[in-house]
Amino acid sequence: MNWGSTSDFLAMGGYGLYVWGSFGVTAAALLVEVILVRQRLRNTRRALRREISANRNSQD
């Protein structure tokens, strides 16, 4: 496809809302996934630290 201007490119031949909306939803989903993975990692590390600490205290 050949675009004559930036507005033609953004309009994507009349499908711009669908195209750019799809990009936006995908970017948002990826961002949410990264945030959730970091949160799960942080929670897992905390749980492991508590478990290690509890094991050390029970051995004493």
PDBQT receptor file of N, H, CA, C and O in Angstrom, charges set to zero:
ATOM      1  N   MET A   1       0.850  -1.169   0.000  1.00  0.00    +0.000 N 
ATOM      2  CA  MET A   1       0.000   0.000   0.000  1.00  0.00    +0.000 C 
ATOM      3  C   MET A   1       0.898   1.235   0.000  1.00  0.00    +0.000 C 
ATOM      4  O   MET A   1       1.946   1.253   0.646  1.00  0.00    +0.000 OA
ATOM      5  N   ASN A   2       0.486   2.242  -0.715  1.00  0.00    +0.000 N 
ATOM      6  H   ASN A   2      -0.365   2.228  -1.239  1.00  0.00    +0.000 HD
ATOM      7  CA  ASN A   2       1.269   3.465  -0.824  1.00  0.00    +0.000 C 
ATOM      8  C   ASN A   2       0.487   4.606  -0.178  1.00  0.00    +0.000 C 
ATOM      9  O   ASN A   2      -0.635   4.909  -0.583  1.00  0.00    +0.000 OA
ATOM     10  N   TRP A   3       1.088   5.233   0.827  1.00  0.00    +0.000 N 
ATOM     11  H   TRP A   3       1.999   4.987   1.156  1.00  0.00    +0.000 HD
ATOM     12  CA  TRP A   3       0.439   6.333   1.525  1.00  0.00    +0.000 C 
ATOM     13  C   TRP A   3       1.043   7.648   1.078  1.00  0.00    +0.000 C 
ATOM     14  O   TRP A   3       2.262   7.786   0.971  1.00  0.00    +0.000 OA
ATOM     15  N   GLY A   4       0.174   8.612   0.820  1.00  0.00    +0.000 N 
ATOM     16  H   GLY A   4      -0.816   8.500   0.907  1.00  0.00    +0.000 HD
ATOM     17  CA  GLY A   4       0.643   9.912   0.362  1.00  0.00    +0.000 C 
ATOM     18  C   GLY A   4       0.950  10.869   1.495  1.00  0.00    +0.000 C 
ATOM     19  O   GLY A   4       1.638  11.870   1.289  1.00  0.00    +0.000 OA
ATOM     20  N   SER A   5       0.454  10.581   2.683  1.00  0.00    +0.000 N 
ATOM     21  H   SER A   5      -0.104   9.768   2.849  1.00  0.00    +0.000 HD
ATOM     22  CA  SER A   5       0.677  11.474   3.820  1.00  0.00    +0.000 C 
ATOM     23  C   SER A   5       0.593  10.681   5.111  1.00  0.00    +0.000 C 
ATOM     24  O   SER A   5       0.228   9.505   5.124  1.00  0.00    +0.000 OA
ATOM     25  N   THR A   6       0.939  11.353   6.189  1.00  0.00    +0.000 N 
ATOM     26  H   THR A   6       1.235  12.308   6.179  1.00  0.00    +0.000 HD
ATOM     27  CA  THR A   6       0.868  10.718   7.503  1.00  0.00    +0.000 C 
ATOM     28  C   THR A   6      -0.567  10.380   7.871  1.00  0.00    +0.000 C 
ATOM     29  O   THR A   6      -0.828   9.329   8.456  1.00  0.00    +0.000 OA
ATOM     30  N   SER A   7      -1.497  11.260   7.533  1.00  0.00    +0.000 N 
ATOM     31  H   SER A   7      -1.285  12.114   7.057  1.00  0.00    +0.000 HD
ATOM     32  CA  SER A   7      -2.897  10.992   7.857  1.00  0.00    +0.000 C 
ATOM     33  C   SER A   7      -3.421   9.790   7.071  1.00  0.00    +0.000 C 
ATOM     34  O   SER A   7      -4.233   9.024   7.591  1.00  0.00    +0.000 OA
ATOM     35  N   ASP A   8      -2.967   9.614   5.824  1.00  0.00    +0.000 N 
ATOM     36  H   ASP A   8      -2.308  10.236   5.402  1.00  0.00    +0.000 HD
ATOM     37  CA  ASP A   8      -3.338   8.417   5.065  1.00  0.00    +0.000 C 
ATOM     38  C   ASP A   8      -2.776   7.163   5.722  1.00  0.00    +0.000 C 
ATOM     39  O   ASP A   8      -3.440   6.129   5.789  1.00  0.00    +0.000 OA
ATOM     40  N   PHE A   9      -1.547   7.271   6.204  1.00  0.00    +0.000 N 
ATOM     41  H   PHE A   9      -1.007   8.112   6.150  1.00  0.00    +0.000 HD
ATOM     42  CA  PHE A   9      -0.936   6.128   6.889  1.00  0.00    +0.000 C 
ATOM     43  C   PHE A   9      -1.717   5.768   8.144  1.00  0.00    +0.000 C 
ATOM     44  O   PHE A   9      -1.994   4.593   8.388  1.00  0.00    +0.000 OA
ATOM     45  N   LEU A  10      -2.071   6.766   8.939  1.00  0.00    +0.000 N 
ATOM     46  H   LEU A  10      -1.846   7.720   8.741  1.00  0.00    +0.000 HD
ATOM     47  CA  LEU A  10      -2.807   6.513  10.178  1.00  0.00    +0.000 C 
ATOM     48  C   LEU A  10      -4.221   5.999   9.908  1.00  0.00    +0.000 C 
ATOM     49  O   LEU A  10      -4.761   5.225  10.698  1.00  0.00    +0.000 OA
ATOM     50  N   ALA A  11      -4.822   6.430   8.791  1.00  0.00    +0.000 N 
ATOM     51  H   ALA A  11      -4.383   7.059   8.149  1.00  0.00    +0.000 HD
ATOM     52  CA  ALA A  11      -6.167   5.969   8.443  1.00  0.00    +0.000 C 
ATOM     53  C   ALA A  11      -6.150   4.525   7.950  1.00  0.00    +0.000 C 
ATOM     54  O   ALA A  11      -7.163   3.832   8.045  1.00  0.00    +0.000 OA
ATOM     55  N   MET A  12      -5.022   4.063   7.429  1.00  0.00    +0.000 N 
ATOM     56  H   MET A  12      -4.199   4.626   7.352  1.00  0.00    +0.000 HD
ATOM     57  CA  MET A  12      -4.849   2.681   6.965  1.00  0.00    +0.000 C 
ATOM     58  C   MET A  12      -5.972   2.258   6.012  1.00  0.00    +0.000 C 
ATOM     59  O   MET A  12      -6.526   1.166   6.136  1.00  0.00    +0.000 OA
ATOM     60  N   GLY A  13      -6.295   3.125   5.075  1.00  0.00    +0.000 N 
ATOM     61  H   GLY A  13      -5.845   4.012   4.975  1.00  0.00    +0.000 HD
ATOM     62  CA  GLY A  13      -7.309   2.783   4.087  1.00  0.00    +0.000 C 
ATOM     63  C   GLY A  13      -8.692   2.577   4.683  1.00  0.00    +0.000 C 
ATOM     64  O   GLY A  13      -9.492   1.806   4.151  1.00  0.00    +0.000 OA
ATOM     65  N   GLY A  14      -8.978   3.262   5.782  1.00  0.00    +0.000 N 
ATOM     66  H   GLY A  14      -8.329   3.888   6.213  1.00  0.00    +0.000 HD
ATOM     67  CA  GLY A  14     -10.275   3.146   6.425  1.00  0.00    +0.000 C 
ATOM     68  C   GLY A  14     -10.302   2.147   7.578  1.00  0.00    +0.000 C 
ATOM     69  O   GLY A  14     -11.302   2.048   8.289  1.00  0.00    +0.000 OA
ATOM     70  N   TYR A  15      -9.229   1.420   7.763  1.00  0.00    +0.000 N 
ATOM     71  H   TYR A  15      -8.417   1.501   7.186  1.00  0.00    +0.000 HD
ATOM     72  CA  TYR A  15      -9.162   0.414   8.822  1.00  0.00    +0.000 C 
ATOM     73  C   TYR A  15      -8.277   0.854   9.980  1.00  0.00    +0.000 C 
ATOM     74  O   TYR A  15      -7.899   0.033  10.816  1.00  0.00    +0.000 OA
ATOM     75  N   GLY A  16      -7.948   2.118  10.039  1.00  0.00    +0.000 N 
ATOM     76  H   GLY A  16      -8.255   2.785   9.360  1.00  0.00    +0.000 HD
ATOM     77  CA  GLY A  16      -7.033   2.640  11.052  1.00  0.00    +0.000 C 
ATOM     78  C   GLY A  16      -7.483   2.385  12.477  1.00  0.00    +0.000 C 
ATOM     79  O   GLY A  16      -6.673   2.021  13.329  1.00  0.00    +0.000 OA
ATOM     80  N   LEU A  17      -8.763   2.573  12.744  1.00  0.00    +0.000 N 
ATOM     81  H   LEU A  17      -9.421   2.870  12.052  1.00  0.00    +0.000 HD
ATOM     82  CA  LEU A  17      -9.262   2.361  14.107  1.00  0.00    +0.000 C 
ATOM     83  C   LEU A  17      -9.043   0.910  14.529  1.00  0.00    +0.000 C 
ATOM     84  O   LEU A  17      -8.612   0.643  15.651  1.00  0.00    +0.000 OA
ATOM     85  N   TYR A  18      -9.340  -0.015  13.635  1.00  0.00    +0.000 N 
ATOM     86  H   TYR A  18      -9.690   0.202  12.724  1.00  0.00    +0.000 HD
ATOM     87  CA  TYR A  18      -9.148  -1.435  13.934  1.00  0.00    +0.000 C 
ATOM     88  C   TYR A  18      -7.661  -1.764  14.102  1.00  0.00    +0.000 C 
ATOM     89  O   TYR A  18      -7.269  -2.443  15.051  1.00  0.00    +0.000 OA
ATOM     90  N   VAL A  19      -6.842  -1.274  13.168  1.00  0.00    +0.000 N 
ATOM     91  H   VAL A  19      -7.161  -0.723  12.397  1.00  0.00    +0.000 HD
ATOM     92  CA  VAL A  19      -5.406  -1.582  13.203  1.00  0.00    +0.000 C 
ATOM     93  C   VAL A  19      -4.759  -1.000  14.444  1.00  0.00    +0.000 C 
ATOM     94  O   VAL A  19      -4.088  -1.719  15.185  1.00  0.00    +0.000 OA
ATOM     95  N   TRP A  20      -4.947   0.287  14.684  1.00  0.00    +0.000 N 
ATOM     96  H   TRP A  20      -5.492   0.871  14.083  1.00  0.00    +0.000 HD
ATOM     97  CA  TRP A  20      -4.283   0.931  15.811  1.00  0.00    +0.000 C 
ATOM     98  C   TRP A  20      -4.901   0.500  17.137  1.00  0.00    +0.000 C 
ATOM     99  O   TRP A  20      -4.211   0.433  18.155  1.00  0.00    +0.000 OA
ATOM    100  N   GLY A  21      -6.204   0.208  17.126  1.00  0.00    +0.000 N 
ATOM    101  H   GLY A  21      -6.764   0.263  16.299  1.00  0.00    +0.000 HD
ATOM    102  CA  GLY A  21      -6.833  -0.331  18.331  1.00  0.00    +0.000 C 
ATOM    103  C   GLY A  21      -6.259  -1.690  18.697  1.00  0.00    +0.000 C 
ATOM    104  O   GLY A  21      -6.039  -1.985  19.871  1.00  0.00    +0.000 OA
ATOM    105  N   SER A  22      -6.017  -2.517  17.678  1.00  0.00    +0.000 N 
ATOM    106  H   SER A  22      -6.196  -2.277  16.724  1.00  0.00    +0.000 HD
ATOM    107  CA  SER A  22      -5.413  -3.833  17.916  1.00  0.00    +0.000 C 
ATOM    108  C   SER A  22      -4.010  -3.698  18.486  1.00  0.00    +0.000 C 
ATOM    109  O   SER A  22      -3.636  -4.410  19.418  1.00  0.00    +0.000 OA
ATOM    110  N   PHE A  23      -3.241  -2.781  17.920  1.00  0.00    +0.000 N 
ATOM    111  H   PHE A  23      -3.544  -2.203  17.163  1.00  0.00    +0.000 HD
ATOM    112  CA  PHE A  23      -1.898  -2.533  18.465  1.00  0.00    +0.000 C 
ATOM    113  C   PHE A  23      -1.983  -2.071  19.911  1.00  0.00    +0.000 C 
ATOM    114  O   PHE A  23      -1.201  -2.517  20.751  1.00  0.00    +0.000 OA
ATOM    115  N   GLY A  24      -2.919  -1.184  20.209  1.00  0.00    +0.000 N 
ATOM    116  H   GLY A  24      -3.554  -0.821  19.527  1.00  0.00    +0.000 HD
ATOM    117  CA  GLY A  24      -3.069  -0.668  21.565  1.00  0.00    +0.000 C 
ATOM    118  C   GLY A  24      -3.458  -1.754  22.563  1.00  0.00    +0.000 C 
ATOM    119  O   GLY A  24      -2.902  -1.822  23.659  1.00  0.00    +0.000 OA
ATOM    120  N   VAL A  25      -4.408  -2.600  22.185  1.00  0.00    +0.000 N 
ATOM    121  H   VAL A  25      -4.859  -2.545  21.294  1.00  0.00    +0.000 HD
ATOM    122  CA  VAL A  25      -4.838  -3.672  23.074  1.00  0.00    +0.000 C 
ATOM    123  C   VAL A  25      -3.693  -4.655  23.306  1.00  0.00    +0.000 C 
ATOM    124  O   VAL A  25      -3.489  -5.118  24.428  1.00  0.00    +0.000 OA
ATOM    125  N   THR A  26      -2.952  -4.971  22.256  1.00  0.00    +0.000 N 
ATOM    126  H   THR A  26      -3.118  -4.595  21.345  1.00  0.00    +0.000 HD
ATOM    127  CA  THR A  26      -1.823  -5.891  22.386  1.00  0.00    +0.000 C 
ATOM    128  C   THR A  26      -0.744  -5.300  23.293  1.00  0.00    +0.000 C 
ATOM    129  O   THR A  26      -0.210  -5.997  24.156  1.00  0.00    +0.000 OA
ATOM    130  N   ALA A  27      -0.422  -4.023  23.102  1.00  0.00    +0.000 N 
ATOM    131  H   ALA A  27      -0.855  -3.457  22.401  1.00  0.00    +0.000 HD
ATOM    132  CA  ALA A  27       0.584  -3.375  23.947  1.00  0.00    +0.000 C 
ATOM    133  C   ALA A  27       0.135  -3.358  25.404  1.00  0.00    +0.000 C 
ATOM    134  O   ALA A  27       0.937  -3.596  26.307  1.00  0.00    +0.000 OA
ATOM    135  N   ALA A  28      -1.147  -3.075  25.634  1.00  0.00    +0.000 N 
ATOM    136  H   ALA A  28      -1.799  -2.881  24.901  1.00  0.00    +0.000 HD
ATOM    137  CA  ALA A  28      -1.666  -3.061  27.009  1.00  0.00    +0.000 C 
ATOM    138  C   ALA A  28      -1.598  -4.453  27.628  1.00  0.00    +0.000 C 
ATOM    139  O   ALA A  28      -1.235  -4.593  28.796  1.00  0.00    +0.000 OA
ATOM    140  N   ALA A  29      -1.943  -5.484  26.859  1.00  0.00    +0.000 N 
ATOM    141  H   ALA A  29      -2.238  -5.371  25.910  1.00  0.00    +0.000 HD
ATOM    142  CA  ALA A  29      -1.891  -6.858  27.377  1.00  0.00    +0.000 C 
ATOM    143  C   ALA A  29      -0.462  -7.256  27.729  1.00  0.00    +0.000 C 
ATOM    144  O   ALA A  29      -0.226  -7.893  28.755  1.00  0.00    +0.000 OA
ATOM    145  N   LEU A  30       0.487  -6.882  26.880  1.00  0.00    +0.000 N 
ATOM    146  H   LEU A  30       0.296  -6.365  26.046  1.00  0.00    +0.000 HD
ATOM    147  CA  LEU A  30       1.893  -7.198  27.173  1.00  0.00    +0.000 C 
ATOM    148  C   LEU A  30       2.368  -6.465  28.415  1.00  0.00    +0.000 C 
ATOM    149  O   LEU A  30       3.095  -7.033  29.230  1.00  0.00    +0.000 OA
ATOM    150  N   LEU A  31       1.972  -5.228  28.565  1.00  0.00    +0.000 N 
ATOM    151  H   LEU A  31       1.382  -4.767  27.903  1.00  0.00    +0.000 HD
ATOM    152  CA  LEU A  31       2.358  -4.450  29.748  1.00  0.00    +0.000 C 
ATOM    153  C   LEU A  31       1.773  -5.057  31.018  1.00  0.00    +0.000 C 
ATOM    154  O   LEU A  31       2.468  -5.179  32.027  1.00  0.00    +0.000 OA
ATOM    155  N   VAL A  32       0.511  -5.435  30.973  1.00  0.00    +0.000 N 
ATOM    156  H   VAL A  32      -0.054  -5.337  30.154  1.00  0.00    +0.000 HD
ATOM    157  CA  VAL A  32      -0.129  -6.056  32.136  1.00  0.00    +0.000 C 
ATOM    158  C   VAL A  32       0.560  -7.374  32.463  1.00  0.00    +0.000 C 
ATOM    159  O   VAL A  32       0.773  -7.683  33.635  1.00  0.00    +0.000 OA
ATOM    160  N   GLU A  33       0.914  -8.157  31.441  1.00  0.00    +0.000 N 
ATOM    161  H   GLU A  33       0.741  -7.906  30.488  1.00  0.00    +0.000 HD
ATOM    162  CA  GLU A  33       1.589  -9.438  31.674  1.00  0.00    +0.000 C 
ATOM    163  C   GLU A  33       2.938  -9.233  32.370  1.00  0.00    +0.000 C 
ATOM    164  O   GLU A  33       3.272  -9.968  33.299  1.00  0.00    +0.000 OA
ATOM    165  N   VAL A  34       3.708  -8.245  31.929  1.00  0.00    +0.000 N 
ATOM    166  H   VAL A  34       3.436  -7.648  31.174  1.00  0.00    +0.000 HD
ATOM    167  CA  VAL A  34       5.000  -7.963  32.561  1.00  0.00    +0.000 C 
ATOM    168  C   VAL A  34       4.800  -7.562  34.017  1.00  0.00    +0.000 C 
ATOM    169  O   VAL A  34       5.532  -8.021  34.893  1.00  0.00    +0.000 OA
ATOM    170  N   ILE A  35       3.827  -6.721  34.275  1.00  0.00    +0.000 N 
ATOM    171  H   ILE A  35       3.232  -6.348  33.563  1.00  0.00    +0.000 HD
ATOM    172  CA  ILE A  35       3.553  -6.289  35.646  1.00  0.00    +0.000 C 
ATOM    173  C   ILE A  35       3.157  -7.478  36.518  1.00  0.00    +0.000 C 
ATOM    174  O   ILE A  35       3.633  -7.610  37.646  1.00  0.00    +0.000 OA
ATOM    175  N   LEU A  36       2.287  -8.342  35.998  1.00  0.00    +0.000 N 
ATOM    176  H   LEU A  36       1.901  -8.235  35.082  1.00  0.00    +0.000 HD
ATOM    177  CA  LEU A  36       1.845  -9.498  36.783  1.00  0.00    +0.000 C 
ATOM    178  C   LEU A  36       2.974 -10.497  37.025  1.00  0.00    +0.000 C 
ATOM    179  O   LEU A  36       3.052 -11.082  38.105  1.00  0.00    +0.000 OA
ATOM    180  N   VAL A  37       3.840 -10.699  36.049  1.00  0.00    +0.000 N 
ATOM    181  H   VAL A  37       3.777 -10.223  35.172  1.00  0.00    +0.000 HD
ATOM    182  CA  VAL A  37       4.976 -11.610  36.238  1.00  0.00    +0.000 C 
ATOM    183  C   VAL A  37       5.906 -11.071  37.310  1.00  0.00    +0.000 C 
ATOM    184  O   VAL A  37       6.365 -11.824  38.169  1.00  0.00    +0.000 OA
ATOM    185  N   ARG A  38       6.187  -9.783  37.271  1.00  0.00    +0.000 N 
ATOM    186  H   ARG A  38       5.814  -9.171  36.573  1.00  0.00    +0.000 HD
ATOM    187  CA  ARG A  38       7.045  -9.185  38.307  1.00  0.00    +0.000 C 
ATOM    188  C   ARG A  38       6.424  -9.336  39.685  1.00  0.00    +0.000 C 
ATOM    189  O   ARG A  38       7.118  -9.628  40.658  1.00  0.00    +0.000 OA
ATOM    190  N   GLN A  39       5.113  -9.135  39.765  1.00  0.00    +0.000 N 
ATOM    191  H   GLN A  39       4.549  -8.897  38.974  1.00  0.00    +0.000 HD
ATOM    192  CA  GLN A  39       4.422  -9.254  41.045  1.00  0.00    +0.000 C 
ATOM    193  C   GLN A  39       4.479 -10.695  41.563  1.00  0.00    +0.000 C 
ATOM    194  O   GLN A  39       4.724 -10.921  42.748  1.00  0.00    +0.000 OA
ATOM    195  N   ARG A  40       4.254 -11.663  40.677  1.00  0.00    +0.000 N 
ATOM    196  H   ARG A  40       4.056 -11.480  39.714  1.00  0.00    +0.000 HD
ATOM    197  CA  ARG A  40       4.323 -13.069  41.091  1.00  0.00    +0.000 C 
ATOM    198  C   ARG A  40       5.730 -13.445  41.525  1.00  0.00    +0.000 C 
ATOM    199  O   ARG A  40       5.902 -14.183  42.495  1.00  0.00    +0.000 OA
ATOM    200  N   LEU A  41       6.743 -12.945  40.816  1.00  0.00    +0.000 N 
ATOM    201  H   LEU A  41       6.603 -12.345  40.028  1.00  0.00    +0.000 HD
ATOM    202  CA  LEU A  41       8.133 -13.215  41.183  1.00  0.00    +0.000 C 
ATOM    203  C   LEU A  41       8.437 -12.643  42.561  1.00  0.00    +0.000 C 
ATOM    204  O   LEU A  41       9.052 -13.310  43.393  1.00  0.00    +0.000 OA
ATOM    205  N   ARG A  42       8.008 -11.415  42.801  1.00  0.00    +0.000 N 
ATOM    206  H   ARG A  42       7.509 -10.873  42.125  1.00  0.00    +0.000 HD
ATOM    207  CA  ARG A  42       8.234 -10.770  44.090  1.00  0.00    +0.000 C 
ATOM    208  C   ARG A  42       7.545 -11.557  45.215  1.00  0.00    +0.000 C 
ATOM    209  O   ARG A  42       8.133 -11.765  46.276  1.00  0.00    +0.000 OA
ATOM    210  N   ASN A  43       6.308 -11.991  44.983  1.00  0.00    +0.000 N 
ATOM    211  H   ASN A  43       5.830 -11.821  44.120  1.00  0.00    +0.000 HD
ATOM    212  CA  ASN A  43       5.586 -12.761  45.995  1.00  0.00    +0.000 C 
ATOM    213  C   ASN A  43       6.241 -14.113  46.248  1.00  0.00    +0.000 C 
ATOM    214  O   ASN A  43       6.308 -14.562  47.392  1.00  0.00    +0.000 OA
ATOM    215  N   THR A  44       6.721 -14.761  45.201  1.00  0.00    +0.000 N 
ATOM    216  H   THR A  44       6.667 -14.396  44.271  1.00  0.00    +0.000 HD
ATOM    217  CA  THR A  44       7.393 -16.051  45.349  1.00  0.00    +0.000 C 
ATOM    218  C   THR A  44       8.684 -15.900  46.139  1.00  0.00    +0.000 C 
ATOM    219  O   THR A  44       8.989 -16.723  47.002  1.00  0.00    +0.000 OA
ATOM    220  N   ARG A  45       9.436 -14.855  45.849  1.00  0.00    +0.000 N 
ATOM    221  H   ARG A  45       9.189 -14.185  45.148  1.00  0.00    +0.000 HD
ATOM    222  CA  ARG A  45      10.685 -14.623  46.602  1.00  0.00    +0.000 C 
ATOM    223  C   ARG A  45      10.389 -14.385  48.075  1.00  0.00    +0.000 C 
ATOM    224  O   ARG A  45      11.091 -14.905  48.942  1.00  0.00    +0.000 OA
ATOM    225  N   ARG A  46       9.352 -13.601  48.365  1.00  0.00    +0.000 N 
ATOM    226  H   ARG A  46       8.782 -13.179  47.661  1.00  0.00    +0.000 HD
ATOM    227  CA  ARG A  46       8.983 -13.359  49.772  1.00  0.00    +0.000 C 
ATOM    228  C   ARG A  46       8.594 -14.657  50.464  1.00  0.00    +0.000 C 
ATOM    229  O   ARG A  46       9.006 -14.911  51.596  1.00  0.00    +0.000 OA
ATOM    230  N   ALA A  47       7.809 -15.469  49.788  1.00  0.00    +0.000 N 
ATOM    231  H   ALA A  47       7.475 -15.263  48.869  1.00  0.00    +0.000 HD
ATOM    232  CA  ALA A  47       7.376 -16.742  50.378  1.00  0.00    +0.000 C 
ATOM    233  C   ALA A  47       8.570 -17.652  50.630  1.00  0.00    +0.000 C 
ATOM    234  O   ALA A  47       8.645 -18.305  51.671  1.00  0.00    +0.000 OA
ATOM    235  N   LEU A  48       9.497 -17.698  49.691  1.00  0.00    +0.000 N 
ATOM    236  H   LEU A  48       9.437 -17.167  48.846  1.00  0.00    +0.000 HD
ATOM    237  CA  LEU A  48      10.691 -18.534  49.873  1.00  0.00    +0.000 C 
ATOM    238  C   LEU A  48      11.552 -18.030  51.023  1.00  0.00    +0.000 C 
ATOM    239  O   LEU A  48      12.091 -18.826  51.792  1.00  0.00    +0.000 OA
ATOM    240  N   ARG A  49      11.684 -16.713  51.144  1.00  0.00    +0.000 N 
ATOM    241  H   ARG A  49      11.246 -16.066  50.519  1.00  0.00    +0.000 HD
ATOM    242  CA  ARG A  49      12.455 -16.154  52.263  1.00  0.00    +0.000 C 
ATOM    243  C   ARG A  49      11.813 -16.521  53.597  1.00  0.00    +0.000 C 
ATOM    244  O   ARG A  49      12.506 -16.890  54.545  1.00  0.00    +0.000 OA
ATOM    245  N   ARG A  50      10.480 -16.418  53.669  1.00  0.00    +0.000 N 
ATOM    246  H   ARG A  50       9.917 -16.118  52.900  1.00  0.00    +0.000 HD
ATOM    247  CA  ARG A  50       9.774 -16.785  54.907  1.00  0.00    +0.000 C 
ATOM    248  C   ARG A  50       9.965 -18.268  55.217  1.00  0.00    +0.000 C 
ATOM    249  O   ARG A  50      10.182 -18.641  56.370  1.00  0.00    +0.000 OA
ATOM    250  N   GLU A  51       9.887 -19.106  54.197  1.00  0.00    +0.000 N 
ATOM    251  H   GLU A  51       9.711 -18.803  53.261  1.00  0.00    +0.000 HD
ATOM    252  CA  GLU A  51      10.045 -20.540  54.404  1.00  0.00    +0.000 C 
ATOM    253  C   GLU A  51      11.466 -20.877  54.853  1.00  0.00    +0.000 C 
ATOM    254  O   GLU A  51      11.649 -21.694  55.755  1.00  0.00    +0.000 OA
ATOM    255  N   ILE A  52      12.454 -20.269  54.245  1.00  0.00    +0.000 N 
ATOM    256  H   ILE A  52      12.305 -19.606  53.512  1.00  0.00    +0.000 HD
ATOM    257  CA  ILE A  52      13.846 -20.506  54.641  1.00  0.00    +0.000 C 
ATOM    258  C   ILE A  52      14.069 -20.037  56.070  1.00  0.00    +0.000 C 
ATOM    259  O   ILE A  52      14.718 -20.720  56.863  1.00  0.00    +0.000 OA
ATOM    260  N   SER A  53      13.526 -18.867  56.395  1.00  0.00    +0.000 N 
ATOM    261  H   SER A  53      12.998 -18.312  55.751  1.00  0.00    +0.000 HD
ATOM    262  CA  SER A  53      13.656 -18.339  57.752  1.00  0.00    +0.000 C 
ATOM    263  C   SER A  53      12.974 -19.256  58.765  1.00  0.00    +0.000 C 
ATOM    264  O   SER A  53      13.514 -19.495  59.845  1.00  0.00    +0.000 OA
ATOM    265  N   ALA A  54      11.813 -19.762  58.431  1.00  0.00    +0.000 N 
ATOM    266  H   ALA A  54      11.374 -19.568  57.553  1.00  0.00    +0.000 HD
ATOM    267  CA  ALA A  54      11.090 -20.656  59.330  1.00  0.00    +0.000 C 
ATOM    268  C   ALA A  54      11.864 -21.965  59.522  1.00  0.00    +0.000 C 
ATOM    269  O   ALA A  54      11.910 -22.500  60.629  1.00  0.00    +0.000 OA
ATOM    270  N   ASN A  55      12.461 -22.472  58.464  1.00  0.00    +0.000 N 
ATOM    271  H   ASN A  55      12.424 -22.037  57.564  1.00  0.00    +0.000 HD
ATOM    272  CA  ASN A  55      13.245 -23.698  58.560  1.00  0.00    +0.000 C 
ATOM    273  C   ASN A  55      14.486 -23.489  59.426  1.00  0.00    +0.000 C 
ATOM    274  O   ASN A  55      14.851 -24.363  60.212  1.00  0.00    +0.000 OA
ATOM    275  N   ARG A  56      15.125 -22.346  59.285  1.00  0.00    +0.000 N 
ATOM    276  H   ARG A  56      14.829 -21.636  58.646  1.00  0.00    +0.000 HD
ATOM    277  CA  ARG A  56      16.304 -22.057  60.106  1.00  0.00    +0.000 C 
ATOM    278  C   ARG A  56      15.932 -21.942  61.579  1.00  0.00    +0.000 C 
ATOM    279  O   ARG A  56      16.640 -22.437  62.456  1.00  0.00    +0.000 OA
ATOM    280  N   ASN A  57      14.797 -21.273  61.836  1.00  0.00    +0.000 N 
ATOM    281  H   ASN A  57      14.222 -20.870  61.124  1.00  0.00    +0.000 HD
ATOM    282  CA  ASN A  57      14.349 -21.096  63.230  1.00  0.00    +0.000 C 
ATOM    283  C   ASN A  57      13.927 -22.414  63.864  1.00  0.00    +0.000 C 
ATOM    284  O   ASN A  57      14.119 -22.608  65.064  1.00  0.00    +0.000 OA
ATOM    285  N   SER A  58      13.358 -23.320  63.081  1.00  0.00    +0.000 N 
ATOM    286  H   SER A  58      13.203 -23.163  62.106  1.00  0.00    +0.000 HD
ATOM    287  CA  SER A  58      12.917 -24.603  63.629  1.00  0.00    +0.000 C 
ATOM    288  C   SER A  58      14.104 -25.540  63.894  1.00  0.00    +0.000 C 
ATOM    289  O   SER A  58      14.004 -26.449  64.717  1.00  0.00    +0.000 OA
ATOM    290  N   GLN A  59      15.218 -25.320  63.201  1.00  0.00    +0.000 N 
ATOM    291  H   GLN A  59      15.299 -24.581  62.532  1.00  0.00    +0.000 HD
ATOM    292  CA  GLN A  59      16.393 -26.154  63.386  1.00  0.00    +0.000 C 
ATOM    293  C   GLN A  59      17.187 -25.722  64.616  1.00  0.00    +0.000 C 
ATOM    294  O   GLN A  59      17.966 -26.503  65.162  1.00  0.00    +0.000 OA
ATOM    295  N   ASP A  60      16.990 -24.488  65.045  1.00  0.00    +0.000 N 
ATOM    296  H   ASP A  60      16.357 -23.854  64.601  1.00  0.00    +0.000 HD
ATOM    297  CA  ASP A  60      17.753 -23.970  66.207  1.00  0.00    +0.000 C 
ATOM    298  C   ASP A  60      17.247 -24.483  67.508  1.00  0.00    +0.000 C 
ATOM    299  O   ASP A  60      17.785 -24.136  68.560  1.00  0.00    +0.000 OA
TER     300      ASP A  60
